[in-house]
Amino acid sequence: MQRVTSAKTPAPDRIKWSRIAIAAGQACNAVLRDVEIDELKQQINELKQLTLAKLSEDKDSDADEDQRD
C-alpha cells in the first residue's frame, strides 16, 4: 500500500498498484464468500436433519398416545 499512497510514486504506478490491491481484495472476498456459503449450506442441512428428527419423534409420541387411548 505504500506504493499506492506514496507521493514519490508516479501517478501511473499508483494507479497500477491500486488496481493490483483492488484485485487482491476482490479475490479474498470471493474466497471468503464461498467459504461462508458452504458453512451456511452445512448449517441448513443440520437444521433440516434436526427438524426431521424432531418431527418424527413428535409423530411417534402422538402415535403412542393414540394407542393408549
Buried (B, 14 or more C-beta within 10 A) or exposed (E): EEBBEEEEBEEEEBEBBBEEEEEEEEEEEEEEEEEEEEEEEEEEEEEEEEEEEEEEEEEEEEEEEEEEE
